[in-house]
Amino acid sequence: MTELTLVKSGGKGQVQSLARAFGLLETVAEAGVGLGLGRIAARMGLAPSTTHRLLNSMRDLGYVENDPATGLWSVGLQAFRVGNAYLHKRDFVSQARPFMKKLVAEVGETVNMAILDQDNVVFIAQVECAEVMRMAVPIGRRGPLHASAVGKAILATLTTGEARDIMGRIDFTALTVKTHRNMTALTADLAGVRRRGYALDEQEQSLGMRCIAASIYDEHQDAIAAISISGPTVRLTDNDIESVGQAVMTAAANITRSIGGQQKK
């Protein structure tokens, strides 16, 4: 039986060993390329003998590995399996829904979520408001990147080259008199998105309708989706844009954190 094995009669000793083991795992993981025993013990504030005993138990369980040639300790395969199980079980749409509902309650307008699919967006989730006149997008419906707030929110997170490649495939169909007609206009809009932190659809897809969107990020700081507030301009007025934009960004940031993501800096 290893020192990390939990037993029914366990007390403070087992709990302390478990806490130390997790601390050791975090210390080794943060180092990336590996750490020597002495440095690990110093960072943990433990005696080298105690550190070595715990690391050996963790190695027996597969959570750490030791390179006999260098003596360095690094993360083991079992730690990867445990962490990867979390990523597999993560359903960011389900995890986002409580935040989307809260945003609807706060602003009073419909919230949509969409992902990037080549040169379009695809709507994958929606929480409708109670208003009679509201924007309702069928789940699975595709939308234009150049004329949607969710599309522009995601585009603005890409590198210049990535964004240019995608924009080069857009036909810039004019949906209203306010739709961007070319790459130059859209590029200028994306610069504004990066400055503000949120994107706007100013009646570009449908006259009389306004959308405000912000991106959701994964653990690699890549935008995996965007959420938006959509409503008629008679309710979502010019004076509301900044406050609603902040609310959408807060909701997107909360979703990002809930799925273990990191917002791009």
N, C-alpha and C positions, 0 to 999 in steps of 0.2 A: 504493500500500500504506500503510495507517495504521500509527501507532506501536504499536498493540495487536496487530497481526497476528503470529501465531507463525510462525517459520520453522525449518526443520530445523537450520540452523546456529546457532540462537539460543543465547545464553549468559546471563550475569548481567544484561546490559542489558535484554533482553526480559523476564526474570523480574521485574526491578525495576519496569519499566513496567507489567507486569500487576498486580503487588501494589499499586502506586500507584493504578491504575485502579479496582481493587476498593475500595480505601480511599476514593477519591473518590465512588464510587457509594454506599457506605454513608453517607458524610457528607451527601450531597445527599438521600438517602432519609430520614435521620433528621430533617432540617429540615422536611420535609413541604411547606411552601408555597414553598420555593425559597430559594437563597442567592446572594449576590453573589460575584464572583470573589475579591475581597480576603478575605472571611470564610472562603471555602473554603480558600484558600491558607494562611491563618493557622492554621486548624484542622488542616490536614495537615502544616504545617511545611515547605511547599514554596515555591519562588519563584513569584510570580504568572505569569511567562512559562512555566514548566514546567507549572503548573496549567492555564493556558489552552490550551496545546498538547495536553495529555491530554484535556481536556474537549472540545475540537474533534474529536479522534479518536473519542471516545465518542459525540459527537453524530452523526458520520457513520455510526456503526453503529446508532444509534437508542436507545442506552442512557440518554442524557440529552437534555434539550431546553433551549433558551435563549430567554427572552422578550426580543425586541428592544426592547420598550417600557420594560421595567424593568431589563434586564440580568441578571435572576435565572436561575439554573440549577436545573432540577428533573428528576425521574426521567422517563425516556422510555418509550415504548410497548414497546420490545424488552425492557426490564428487567421490565415487567409480564408479558410473554409467558413469559419464562423462569421467573419466580416462579410464575405460574399453572400452568405445566406440572407443577411439583412438587405442587401441590394436587390436580391431576387424577389424578396417578399414585398418590396416597396412598390406600392401602387399610388403614384403621386396624385392621380385624379381623386381617389377616395380620400387621401390625406388633405387634399386641397379644398374639398367640399365644405367643411365647417368654416373655413376662412372666406370662401365665396359667399356662403349664406350670411355671414356676419357683415360682409361688404354690402350686400343687397339691403340688409336691414339698416345699415348706416347711411347709405346714399339714396336708397329708394328706387334704384334702377337695376335692370338686368345685368348679370355678370356672365361672361362667356370665357371659355378657355380654348386655345387653339395651339396647334403645333405646325412647324414648318414641314412642307412636303414638296421638295424640288422648288418650283417657282410659284407655289401657292401656299395658302394656309388651309388647314383642315380643323374644323371645330369639333372638339372631343367632349366637351362638358358645358353645361349651362344651368344657372339658377335664375329663374324668372322672377321679376317683381310682380306686385299685385295690380299695377296700373292697367287700365283697359287698353290704352295705346302704348305699346311696348315693342321692343325689337326681339323677335323670336327667330333663332337660326336653328334649323334641324341639325341634330348631331350627325356628323359625317359630311356635312356640306363643305364644299371647297370655297375659298374666297381669294380675292386678288391681293397679292403682297403690296402692290403700290398704292392701293386705295383702302387699306385696313389698318387700324391702329395696332392690332396684334401682329400683323405682318411687319410693320415698320419697327415695332418694339424689338422683335427678334433680329431683323436685319441690322439694326443699329449695334447689336452686340458682336457682330462678325468683324473679322479683319477687313481692311479696305479691299484686298484682293478677293476674298470670299464674297463680299457684298457685290463687288463689281461683276463677278462671274454670274451670280444669280440675276442681277439686274439686267445683264446682257441677254437673258432668255425671256424677259418680260416684254409683252407686246404693247404695254401702256395703253390699253383700251380706255377710252374716255367714258366713264360711267355717269358723270355729271359734269357740269361746267367747272367744278372745283377739283377735278381729278388731275393728278400729276400726269403730264404728257410725255415726259422724257427722263432720262437718267440724271441729267443735271438738276432738275427740279427736285427729284426724289433724294438725291445725294445731299442737297442743301437742307431738306427736311430732316434727314437722318442726323445731321450735325446738331440740329435743334433738339432732337430726341436725346442724344448723348449729353447735352448740356443740362436739360431739365430732369432726365431720369425717367420720363414717361413719354409715350407717343400719342399723337392726336390723329383722328380721322375727322376732319372738318367738313362734313357733308360731301366727302369725296366719293363715297359709294352710294349714298342715297340722300337726296336733298331733304333737309329738315331733321337729319339724324346726326348725332355726334358720338364719337367713341373715344375713350381714354384708356391706354393700356400700358402695362409694365411686364417685364420678363421674369421668368422663374428659372433658377439655375440648378445644375446638378453639382456633384462633389468635385468636378473638374472645372467649375466656373464657366461651363457652357450653358447657353440658354436652351432649355428643353421644351419650353412652352411659354405662353404669355396669357395673362388674364386681362379682361377689359370690362369697363362699365359702358353701357350703351343706352342712349335715350334721346328723345326728341329735344331739339335746341330750345324749345319753349320752356322745358323743365331743366335741362342741363345747359344753363346759360353761360355767357362769356365770363361772368363773375364767379361761376362755380368751378371753372377749369382748374385753377391752382389747388384749391382745397380737395377736390375730387382726385386730382392727379396724385396728391400726397397720400390720400387714402388708398388708392390703387397700388402705389409703390409699397406702402406698409403691408398690405395684404400679400403682395407678391413676395416681399422679403420674409414674411412669416411662413408662407408655404415653402420657400427655399430652405429655411431653417428646419422646418418640420420633416423634410425629406433628407436632411443631412447635406444639403447643398451649400455652396459658397457663392455669394454674389461677386461678380467681376468688379475689380477695383479700377 
